[in-house]
Amino acid sequence: MDVESEGKLVDLHVLEYIHIHKTARLLEAVPVCGVIIGSVDKANMEKLRSYARSIGLLF
């Protein structure tokens, strides 16, 4: 499935890949650093990581 992004037709999977590996990673880094400093358990860190990644996909 193709979608239009910045005036160009792009495959949806390519667009998702770009956003996961760019915007989502940046937004994911902030809460994960806080979790590491605060010594939160791994299960909750993964939940927070997933949540931040989802927010990154929105942008």
CHARMM internal coordinates of N, CA and C (Angstrom, degrees):
IC EDIT
DIST 1 N 1 CA 1.4489
DIST 1 CA 1 C 1.5339
ANGL 1 N 1 CA 1 C 108.92
DIST 1 C 2 N 1.2973
ANGL 1 CA 1 C 2 N 116.20
DIHE 1 N 1 CA 1 C 2 N 130.08
DIST 2 N 2 CA 1.4602
ANGL 1 C 2 N 2 CA 121.50
DIHE 1 CA 1 C 2 N 2 CA 178.65
DIST 2 CA 2 C 1.5251
ANGL 2 N 2 CA 2 C 110.05
DIHE 1 C 2 N 2 CA 2 C -100.17
DIST 2 C 3 N 1.3251
ANGL 2 CA 2 C 3 N 115.64
DIHE 2 N 2 CA 2 C 3 N 144.15
DIST 3 N 3 CA 1.4626
ANGL 2 C 3 N 3 CA 122.09
DIHE 2 CA 2 C 3 N 3 CA 174.70
DIST 3 CA 3 C 1.5169
ANGL 3 N 3 CA 3 C 107.72
DIHE 2 C 3 N 3 CA 3 C -128.43
DIST 3 C 4 N 1.3180
ANGL 3 CA 3 C 4 N 116.02
DIHE 3 N 3 CA 3 C 4 N 158.02
DIST 4 N 4 CA 1.4516
ANGL 3 C 4 N 4 CA 119.41
DIHE 3 CA 3 C 4 N 4 CA 179.03
DIST 4 CA 4 C 1.5227
ANGL 4 N 4 CA 4 C 109.12
DIHE 3 C 4 N 4 CA 4 C -92.59
DIST 4 C 5 N 1.3178
ANGL 4 CA 4 C 5 N 115.89
DIHE 4 N 4 CA 4 C 5 N 128.88
DIST 5 N 5 CA 1.4585
ANGL 4 C 5 N 5 CA 122.14
DIHE 4 CA 4 C 5 N 5 CA 178.49
DIST 5 CA 5 C 1.5167
ANGL 5 N 5 CA 5 C 107.84
DIHE 4 C 5 N 5 CA 5 C -137.34
DIST 5 C 6 N 1.2961
ANGL 5 CA 5 C 6 N 116.38
DIHE 5 N 5 CA 5 C 6 N 119.68
DIST 6 N 6 CA 1.4628
ANGL 5 C 6 N 6 CA 122.97
DIHE 5 CA 5 C 6 N 6 CA -179.40
DIST 6 CA 6 C 1.5232
ANGL 6 N 6 CA 6 C 111.44
DIHE 5 C 6 N 6 CA 6 C 54.54
DIST 6 C 7 N 1.3274
ANGL 6 CA 6 C 7 N 116.18
DIHE 6 N 6 CA 6 C 7 N 40.24
DIST 7 N 7 CA 1.4529
ANGL 6 C 7 N 7 CA 121.82
DIHE 6 CA 6 C 7 N 7 CA 175.90
DIST 7 CA 7 C 1.5176
ANGL 7 N 7 CA 7 C 115.23
DIHE 6 C 7 N 7 CA 7 C 80.83
DIST 7 C 8 N 1.3287
ANGL 7 CA 7 C 8 N 117.93
DIHE 7 N 7 CA 7 C 8 N 4.65
DIST 8 N 8 CA 1.4624
ANGL 7 C 8 N 8 CA 121.72
DIHE 7 CA 7 C 8 N 8 CA -179.20
DIST 8 CA 8 C 1.5212
ANGL 8 N 8 CA 8 C 109.90
DIHE 7 C 8 N 8 CA 8 C -122.02
DIST 8 C 9 N 1.3185
ANGL 8 CA 8 C 9 N 116.79
DIHE 8 N 8 CA 8 C 9 N 147.27
DIST 9 N 9 CA 1.4596
ANGL 8 C 9 N 9 CA 121.01
DIHE 8 CA 8 C 9 N 9 CA 174.00
DIST 9 CA 9 C 1.5250
ANGL 9 N 9 CA 9 C 108.67
DIHE 8 C 9 N 9 CA 9 C -80.84
DIST 9 C 10 N 1.3356
ANGL 9 CA 9 C 10 N 115.03
DIHE 9 N 9 CA 9 C 10 N 125.75
DIST 10 N 10 CA 1.4592
ANGL 9 C 10 N 10 CA 121.25
DIHE 9 CA 9 C 10 N 10 CA -178.05
DIST 10 CA 10 C 1.5223
ANGL 10 N 10 CA 10 C 108.00
DIHE 9 C 10 N 10 CA 10 C -131.00
DIST 10 C 11 N 1.3369
ANGL 10 CA 10 C 11 N 116.03
DIHE 10 N 10 CA 10 C 11 N 141.28
DIST 11 N 11 CA 1.4587
ANGL 10 C 11 N 11 CA 120.23
DIHE 10 CA 10 C 11 N 11 CA 175.43
DIST 11 CA 11 C 1.5336
ANGL 11 N 11 CA 11 C 108.78
DIHE 10 C 11 N 11 CA 11 C -63.13
DIST 11 C 12 N 1.3121
ANGL 11 CA 11 C 12 N 116.88
DIHE 11 N 11 CA 11 C 12 N 136.96
DIST 12 N 12 CA 1.4670
ANGL 11 C 12 N 12 CA 122.13
DIHE 11 CA 11 C 12 N 12 CA -177.21
DIST 12 CA 12 C 1.5236
ANGL 12 N 12 CA 12 C 111.60
DIHE 11 C 12 N 12 CA 12 C -57.71
DIST 12 C 13 N 1.3302
ANGL 12 CA 12 C 13 N 117.59
DIHE 12 N 12 CA 12 C 13 N -39.11
DIST 13 N 13 CA 1.4636
ANGL 12 C 13 N 13 CA 120.85
DIHE 12 CA 12 C 13 N 13 CA -179.78
DIST 13 CA 13 C 1.5289
ANGL 13 N 13 CA 13 C 111.69
DIHE 12 C 13 N 13 CA 13 C -66.69
DIST 13 C 14 N 1.3161
ANGL 13 CA 13 C 14 N 116.74
DIHE 13 N 13 CA 13 C 14 N -35.80
DIST 14 N 14 CA 1.4660
ANGL 13 C 14 N 14 CA 121.39
DIHE 13 CA 13 C 14 N 14 CA 177.46
DIST 14 CA 14 C 1.5259
ANGL 14 N 14 CA 14 C 109.82
DIHE 13 C 14 N 14 CA 14 C -67.25
DIST 14 C 15 N 1.3223
ANGL 14 CA 14 C 15 N 116.19
DIHE 14 N 14 CA 14 C 15 N -44.30
DIST 15 N 15 CA 1.4635
ANGL 14 C 15 N 15 CA 120.30
DIHE 14 CA 14 C 15 N 15 CA 179.25
DIST 15 CA 15 C 1.5297
ANGL 15 N 15 CA 15 C 111.31
DIHE 14 C 15 N 15 CA 15 C -63.00
DIST 15 C 16 N 1.3218
ANGL 15 CA 15 C 16 N 117.02
DIHE 15 N 15 CA 15 C 16 N -41.87
DIST 16 N 16 CA 1.4687
ANGL 15 C 16 N 16 CA 121.02
DIHE 15 CA 15 C 16 N 16 CA 177.92
DIST 16 CA 16 C 1.5313
ANGL 16 N 16 CA 16 C 110.16
DIHE 15 C 16 N 16 CA 16 C -63.37
DIST 16 C 17 N 1.3262
ANGL 16 CA 16 C 17 N 117.15
DIHE 16 N 16 CA 16 C 17 N -42.72
DIST 17 N 17 CA 1.4644
ANGL 16 C 17 N 17 CA 121.68
DIHE 16 CA 16 C 17 N 17 CA 178.78
DIST 17 CA 17 C 1.5275
ANGL 17 N 17 CA 17 C 110.52
DIHE 16 C 17 N 17 CA 17 C -58.90
DIST 17 C 18 N 1.3204
ANGL 17 CA 17 C 18 N 116.44
DIHE 17 N 17 CA 17 C 18 N -45.60
DIST 18 N 18 CA 1.4616
ANGL 17 C 18 N 18 CA 121.16
DIHE 17 CA 17 C 18 N 18 CA -179.75
DIST 18 CA 18 C 1.5241
ANGL 18 N 18 CA 18 C 110.87
DIHE 17 C 18 N 18 CA 18 C -60.71
DIST 18 C 19 N 1.3169
ANGL 18 CA 18 C 19 N 117.09
DIHE 18 N 18 CA 18 C 19 N -45.79
DIST 19 N 19 CA 1.4626
ANGL 18 C 19 N 19 CA 119.90
DIHE 18 CA 18 C 19 N 19 CA -177.42
DIST 19 CA 19 C 1.5227
ANGL 19 N 19 CA 19 C 112.79
DIHE 18 C 19 N 19 CA 19 C -70.76
DIST 19 C 20 N 1.3229
ANGL 19 CA 19 C 20 N 117.20
DIHE 19 N 19 CA 19 C 20 N -34.30
DIST 20 N 20 CA 1.4649
ANGL 19 C 20 N 20 CA 119.45
DIHE 19 CA 19 C 20 N 20 CA 177.51
DIST 20 CA 20 C 1.5223
ANGL 20 N 20 CA 20 C 110.30
DIHE 19 C 20 N 20 CA 20 C -67.81
DIST 20 C 21 N 1.3087
ANGL 20 CA 20 C 21 N 117.92
DIHE 20 N 20 CA 20 C 21 N -39.64
DIST 21 N 21 CA 1.4528
ANGL 20 C 21 N 21 CA 121.10
DIHE 20 CA 20 C 21 N 21 CA -174.81
DIST 21 CA 21 C 1.5267
ANGL 21 N 21 CA 21 C 113.72
DIHE 20 C 21 N 21 CA 21 C -91.47
DIST 21 C 22 N 1.2972
ANGL 21 CA 21 C 22 N 117.09
DIHE 21 N 21 CA 21 C 22 N 3.69
DIST 22 N 22 CA 1.4632
ANGL 21 C 22 N 22 CA 120.29
DIHE 21 CA 21 C 22 N 22 CA 179.04
DIST 22 CA 22 C 1.5269
ANGL 22 N 22 CA 22 C 108.83
DIHE 21 C 22 N 22 CA 22 C -124.26
DIST 22 C 23 N 1.3052
ANGL 22 CA 22 C 23 N 116.80
DIHE 22 N 22 CA 22 C 23 N -85.42
DIST 23 N 23 CA 1.4613
ANGL 22 C 23 N 23 CA 122.03
DIHE 22 CA 22 C 23 N 23 CA -175.17
DIST 23 CA 23 C 1.5212
ANGL 23 N 23 CA 23 C 112.30
DIHE 22 C 23 N 23 CA 23 C -62.25
DIST 23 C 24 N 1.3170
ANGL 23 CA 23 C 24 N 116.89
DIHE 23 N 23 CA 23 C 24 N -46.12
DIST 24 N 24 CA 1.4651
ANGL 23 C 24 N 24 CA 120.00
DIHE 23 CA 23 C 24 N 24 CA -177.13
DIST 24 CA 24 C 1.5251
ANGL 24 N 24 CA 24 C 111.51
DIHE 23 C 24 N 24 CA 24 C -63.04
DIST 24 C 25 N 1.3175
ANGL 24 CA 24 C 25 N 117.44
DIHE 24 N 24 CA 24 C 25 N -39.14
DIST 25 N 25 CA 1.4649
ANGL 24 C 25 N 25 CA 120.22
DIHE 24 CA 24 C 25 N 25 CA 179.96
DIST 25 CA 25 C 1.5290
ANGL 25 N 25 CA 25 C 111.20
DIHE 24 C 25 N 25 CA 25 C -64.94
DIST 25 C 26 N 1.3172
ANGL 25 CA 25 C 26 N 116.50
DIHE 25 N 25 CA 25 C 26 N -39.72
DIST 26 N 26 CA 1.4675
ANGL 25 C 26 N 26 CA 119.46
DIHE 25 CA 25 C 26 N 26 CA 178.39
DIST 26 CA 26 C 1.5261
ANGL 26 N 26 CA 26 C 111.01
DIHE 25 C 26 N 26 CA 26 C -63.95
DIST 26 C 27 N 1.3298
ANGL 26 CA 26 C 27 N 116.16
DIHE 26 N 26 CA 26 C 27 N -45.59
DIST 27 N 27 CA 1.4617
ANGL 26 C 27 N 27 CA 119.58
DIHE 26 CA 26 C 27 N 27 CA -179.77
DIST 27 CA 27 C 1.5219
ANGL 27 N 27 CA 27 C 112.12
DIHE 26 C 27 N 27 CA 27 C -70.58
DIST 27 C 28 N 1.3020
ANGL 27 CA 27 C 28 N 116.72
DIHE 27 N 27 CA 27 C 28 N -25.59
DIST 28 N 28 CA 1.4675
ANGL 27 C 28 N 28 CA 121.78
DIHE 27 CA 27 C 28 N 28 CA 178.83
DIST 28 CA 28 C 1.5266
ANGL 28 N 28 CA 28 C 110.91
DIHE 27 C 28 N 28 CA 28 C -74.29
DIST 28 C 29 N 1.3076
ANGL 28 CA 28 C 29 N 117.61
DIHE 28 N 28 CA 28 C 29 N -33.24
DIST 29 N 29 CA 1.4632
ANGL 28 C 29 N 29 CA 121.80
DIHE 28 CA 28 C 29 N 29 CA -175.02
DIST 29 CA 29 C 1.5257
ANGL 29 N 29 CA 29 C 112.65
DIHE 28 C 29 N 29 CA 29 C -63.94
DIST 29 C 30 N 1.3000
ANGL 29 CA 29 C 30 N 117.25
DIHE 29 N 29 CA 29 C 30 N -37.62
DIST 30 N 30 CA 1.4696
ANGL 29 C 30 N 30 CA 120.62
DIHE 29 CA 29 C 30 N 30 CA -175.54
DIST 30 CA 30 C 1.5330
ANGL 30 N 30 CA 30 C 112.22
DIHE 29 C 30 N 30 CA 30 C -62.42
DIST 30 C 31 N 1.3455
ANGL 30 CA 30 C 31 N 119.24
DIHE 30 N 30 CA 30 C 31 N -57.12
DIST 31 N 31 CA 1.4682
ANGL 30 C 31 N 31 CA 117.57
DIHE 30 CA 30 C 31 N 31 CA -179.69
DIST 31 CA 31 C 1.5253
ANGL 31 N 31 CA 31 C 112.94
DIHE 30 C 31 N 31 CA 31 C -67.81
DIST 31 C 32 N 1.3211
ANGL 31 CA 31 C 32 N 118.11
DIHE 31 N 31 CA 31 C 32 N -30.93
DIST 32 N 32 CA 1.4645
ANGL 31 C 32 N 32 CA 119.71
DIHE 31 CA 31 C 32 N 32 CA 179.72
DIST 32 CA 32 C 1.5291
ANGL 32 N 32 CA 32 C 110.60
DIHE 31 C 32 N 32 CA 32 C -65.80
DIST 32 C 33 N 1.3145
ANGL 32 CA 32 C 33 N 117.79
DIHE 32 N 32 CA 32 C 33 N -39.19
DIST 33 N 33 CA 1.4684
ANGL 32 C 33 N 33 CA 120.59
DIHE 32 CA 32 C 33 N 33 CA 176.09
DIST 33 CA 33 C 1.5245
ANGL 33 N 33 CA 33 C 110.73
DIHE 32 C 33 N 33 CA 33 C -61.20
DIST 33 C 34 N 1.3274
ANGL 33 CA 33 C 34 N 115.84
DIHE 33 N 33 CA 33 C 34 N -41.85
DIST 34 N 34 CA 1.4677
ANGL 33 C 34 N 34 CA 120.08
DIHE 33 CA 33 C 34 N 34 CA 177.38
DIST 34 CA 34 C 1.5126
ANGL 34 N 34 CA 34 C 111.81
DIHE 33 C 34 N 34 CA 34 C -63.13
DIST 34 C 35 N 1.3134
ANGL 34 CA 34 C 35 N 116.78
DIHE 34 N 34 CA 34 C 35 N -39.10
DIST 35 N 35 CA 1.4654
ANGL 34 C 35 N 35 CA 121.61
DIHE 34 CA 34 C 35 N 35 CA 179.55
DIST 35 CA 35 C 1.5241
ANGL 35 N 35 CA 35 C 110.46
DIHE 34 C 35 N 35 CA 35 C -66.53
DIST 35 C 36 N 1.3198
ANGL 35 CA 35 C 36 N 116.27
DIHE 35 N 35 CA 35 C 36 N -41.31
DIST 36 N 36 CA 1.4610
ANGL 35 C 36 N 36 CA 119.96
DIHE 35 CA 35 C 36 N 36 CA 179.22
DIST 36 CA 36 C 1.5259
ANGL 36 N 36 CA 36 C 110.16
DIHE 35 C 36 N 36 CA 36 C -63.06
DIST 36 C 37 N 1.3116
ANGL 36 CA 36 C 37 N 116.94
DIHE 36 N 36 CA 36 C 37 N -44.81
DIST 37 N 37 CA 1.4660
ANGL 36 C 37 N 37 CA 121.17
DIHE 36 CA 36 C 37 N 37 CA 179.63
DIST 37 CA 37 C 1.5268
ANGL 37 N 37 CA 37 C 110.72
DIHE 36 C 37 N 37 CA 37 C -65.01
DIST 37 C 38 N 1.3576
ANGL 37 CA 37 C 38 N 116.43
DIHE 37 N 37 CA 37 C 38 N -38.15
DIST 38 N 38 CA 1.4562
ANGL 37 C 38 N 38 CA 120.95
DIHE 37 CA 37 C 38 N 38 CA -178.25
DIST 38 CA 38 C 1.5088
ANGL 38 N 38 CA 38 C 114.48
DIHE 37 C 38 N 38 CA 38 C -84.69
DIST 38 C 39 N 1.3263
ANGL 38 CA 38 C 39 N 117.89
DIHE 38 N 38 CA 38 C 39 N 1.98
DIST 39 N 39 CA 1.4701
ANGL 38 C 39 N 39 CA 122.79
DIHE 38 CA 38 C 39 N 39 CA 177.45
DIST 39 CA 39 C 1.5280
ANGL 39 N 39 CA 39 C 113.27
DIHE 38 C 39 N 39 CA 39 C 56.24
DIST 39 C 40 N 1.3128
ANGL 39 CA 39 C 40 N 117.45
DIHE 39 N 39 CA 39 C 40 N 46.26
DIST 40 N 40 CA 1.4663
ANGL 39 C 40 N 40 CA 121.87
DIHE 39 CA 39 C 40 N 40 CA 177.27
DIST 40 CA 40 C 1.5238
ANGL 40 N 40 CA 40 C 108.43
DIHE 39 C 40 N 40 CA 40 C -80.67
DIST 40 C 41 N 1.3347
ANGL 40 CA 40 C 41 N 116.65
DIHE 40 N 40 CA 40 C 41 N 148.02
DIST 41 N 41 CA 1.4592
ANGL 40 C 41 N 41 CA 120.20
DIHE 40 CA 40 C 41 N 41 CA -177.46
DIST 41 CA 41 C 1.5333
ANGL 41 N 41 CA 41 C 111.39
DIHE 40 C 41 N 41 CA 41 C -65.20
DIST 41 C 42 N 1.3316
ANGL 41 CA 41 C 42 N 115.33
DIHE 41 N 41 CA 41 C 42 N 159.69
DIST 42 N 42 CA 1.4590
ANGL 41 C 42 N 42 CA 121.98
DIHE 41 CA 41 C 42 N 42 CA -172.81
DIST 42 CA 42 C 1.5280
ANGL 42 N 42 CA 42 C 112.69
DIHE 41 C 42 N 42 CA 42 C -63.18
DIST 42 C 43 N 1.3304
ANGL 42 CA 42 C 43 N 118.72
DIHE 42 N 42 CA 42 C 43 N -36.92
DIST 43 N 43 CA 1.4694
ANGL 42 C 43 N 43 CA 121.29
DIHE 42 CA 42 C 43 N 43 CA -179.10
DIST 43 CA 43 C 1.5294
ANGL 43 N 43 CA 43 C 110.95
DIHE 42 C 43 N 43 CA 43 C -62.87
DIST 43 C 44 N 1.3130
ANGL 43 CA 43 C 44 N 117.16
DIHE 43 N 43 CA 43 C 44 N -44.32
DIST 44 N 44 CA 1.4650
ANGL 43 C 44 N 44 CA 120.50
DIHE 43 CA 43 C 44 N 44 CA 178.96
DIST 44 CA 44 C 1.5227
ANGL 44 N 44 CA 44 C 111.18
DIHE 43 C 44 N 44 CA 44 C -70.66
DIST 44 C 45 N 1.3301
ANGL 44 CA 44 C 45 N 117.45
DIHE 44 N 44 CA 44 C 45 N -31.88
DIST 45 N 45 CA 1.4575
ANGL 44 C 45 N 45 CA 119.89
DIHE 44 CA 44 C 45 N 45 CA 177.06
DIST 45 CA 45 C 1.5271
ANGL 45 N 45 CA 45 C 109.49
DIHE 44 C 45 N 45 CA 45 C -64.61
DIST 45 C 46 N 1.3134
ANGL 45 CA 45 C 46 N 118.41
DIHE 45 N 45 CA 45 C 46 N -41.25
DIST 46 N 46 CA 1.4620
ANGL 45 C 46 N 46 CA 121.49
DIHE 45 CA 45 C 46 N 46 CA 179.44
DIST 46 CA 46 C 1.5300
ANGL 46 N 46 CA 46 C 111.40
DIHE 45 C 46 N 46 CA 46 C -65.59
DIST 46 C 47 N 1.3298
ANGL 46 CA 46 C 47 N 117.16
DIHE 46 N 46 CA 46 C 47 N -36.83
DIST 47 N 47 CA 1.4688
ANGL 46 C 47 N 47 CA 120.51
DIHE 46 CA 46 C 47 N 47 CA 176.68
DIST 47 CA 47 C 1.5224
ANGL 47 N 47 CA 47 C 110.29
DIHE 46 C 47 N 47 CA 47 C -63.83
DIST 47 C 48 N 1.3129
ANGL 47 CA 47 C 48 N 116.40
DIHE 47 N 47 CA 47 C 48 N -44.55
DIST 48 N 48 CA 1.4632
ANGL 47 C 48 N 48 CA 120.97
DIHE 47 CA 47 C 48 N 48 CA 179.76
DIST 48 CA 48 C 1.5290
ANGL 48 N 48 CA 48 C 110.71
DIHE 47 C 48 N 48 CA 48 C -66.87
DIST 48 C 49 N 1.3088
ANGL 48 CA 48 C 49 N 117.00
DIHE 48 N 48 CA 48 C 49 N -39.30
DIST 49 N 49 CA 1.4647
ANGL 48 C 49 N 49 CA 122.09
DIHE 48 CA 48 C 49 N 49 CA 177.89
DIST 49 CA 49 C 1.5260
ANGL 49 N 49 CA 49 C 110.60
DIHE 48 C 49 N 49 CA 49 C -61.25
DIST 49 C 50 N 1.3218
ANGL 49 CA 49 C 50 N 116.66
DIHE 49 N 49 CA 49 C 50 N -44.04
DIST 50 N 50 CA 1.4671
ANGL 49 C 50 N 50 CA 121.99
DIHE 49 CA 49 C 50 N 50 CA 179.03
DIST 50 CA 50 C 1.5262
ANGL 50 N 50 CA 50 C 111.11
DIHE 49 C 50 N 50 CA 50 C -64.38
DIST 50 C 51 N 1.3192
ANGL 50 CA 50 C 51 N 116.13
DIHE 50 N 50 CA 50 C 51 N -42.58
DIST 51 N 51 CA 1.4634
ANGL 50 C 51 N 51 CA 121.70
DIHE 50 CA 50 C 51 N 51 CA 178.37
DIST 51 CA 51 C 1.5334
ANGL 51 N 51 CA 51 C 110.71
DIHE 50 C 51 N 51 CA 51 C -61.62
DIST 51 C 52 N 1.3283
ANGL 51 CA 51 C 52 N 117.09
DIHE 51 N 51 CA 51 C 52 N -47.20
DIST 52 N 52 CA 1.4647
ANGL 51 C 52 N 52 CA 121.16
DIHE 51 CA 51 C 52 N 52 CA -179.63
DIST 52 CA 52 C 1.5252
ANGL 52 N 52 CA 52 C 110.95
DIHE 51 C 52 N 52 CA 52 C -64.76
DIST 52 C 53 N 1.3322
ANGL 52 CA 52 C 53 N 117.13
DIHE 52 N 52 CA 52 C 53 N -37.31
DIST 53 N 53 CA 1.4631
ANGL 52 C 53 N 53 CA 121.27
DIHE 52 CA 52 C 53 N 53 CA 178.25
DIST 53 CA 53 C 1.5221
ANGL 53 N 53 CA 53 C 110.65
DIHE 52 C 53 N 53 CA 53 C -63.67
DIST 53 C 54 N 1.3220
ANGL 53 CA 53 C 54 N 115.90
DIHE 53 N 53 CA 53 C 54 N -39.96
DIST 54 N 54 CA 1.4669
ANGL 53 C 54 N 54 CA 120.54
DIHE 53 CA 53 C 54 N 54 CA 178.97
DIST 54 CA 54 C 1.5260
ANGL 54 N 54 CA 54 C 111.27
DIHE 53 C 54 N 54 CA 54 C -64.27
DIST 54 C 55 N 1.3154
ANGL 54 CA 54 C 55 N 116.56
DIHE 54 N 54 CA 54 C 55 N -40.57
DIST 55 N 55 CA 1.4606
ANGL 54 C 55 N 55 CA 120.34
DIHE 54 CA 54 C 55 N 55 CA 176.71
DIST 55 CA 55 C 1.5367
ANGL 55 N 55 CA 55 C 109.83
DIHE 54 C 55 N 55 CA 55 C -62.69
DIST 55 C 56 N 1.3152
ANGL 55 CA 55 C 56 N 116.00
DIHE 55 N 55 CA 55 C 56 N -40.74
DIST 56 N 56 CA 1.4673
ANGL 55 C 56 N 56 CA 119.83
DIHE 55 CA 55 C 56 N 56 CA 177.74
DIST 56 CA 56 C 1.5055
ANGL 56 N 56 CA 56 C 112.85
DIHE 55 C 56 N 56 CA 56 C -60.54
DIST 56 C 57 N 1.3304
ANGL 56 CA 56 C 57 N 117.37
DIHE 56 N 56 CA 56 C 57 N -34.92
DIST 57 N 57 CA 1.4659
ANGL 56 C 57 N 57 CA 120.62
DIHE 56 CA 56 C 57 N 57 CA 177.47
DIST 57 CA 57 C 1.5218
ANGL 57 N 57 CA 57 C 111.81
DIHE 56 C 57 N 57 CA 57 C -68.29
DIST 57 C 58 N 1.3123
ANGL 57 CA 57 C 58 N 117.28
DIHE 57 N 57 CA 57 C 58 N -27.32
DIST 58 N 58 CA 1.4570
ANGL 57 C 58 N 58 CA 120.13
DIHE 57 CA 57 C 58 N 58 CA 178.67
DIST 58 CA 58 C 1.5269
ANGL 58 N 58 CA 58 C 111.76
DIHE 57 C 58 N 58 CA 58 C -66.53
DIST 58 C 59 N 1.3137
ANGL 58 CA 58 C 59 N 115.83
DIHE 58 N 58 CA 58 C 59 N -28.98
DIST 59 N 59 CA 1.4578
ANGL 58 C 59 N 59 CA 120.52
DIHE 58 CA 58 C 59 N 59 CA -178.87
DIST 59 CA 59 C 1.5039
ANGL 59 N 59 CA 59 C 110.31
DIHE 58 C 59 N 59 CA 59 C -94.39
END
COOR INIT
IC SEED 1 N 1 CA 1 C
IC BUILD
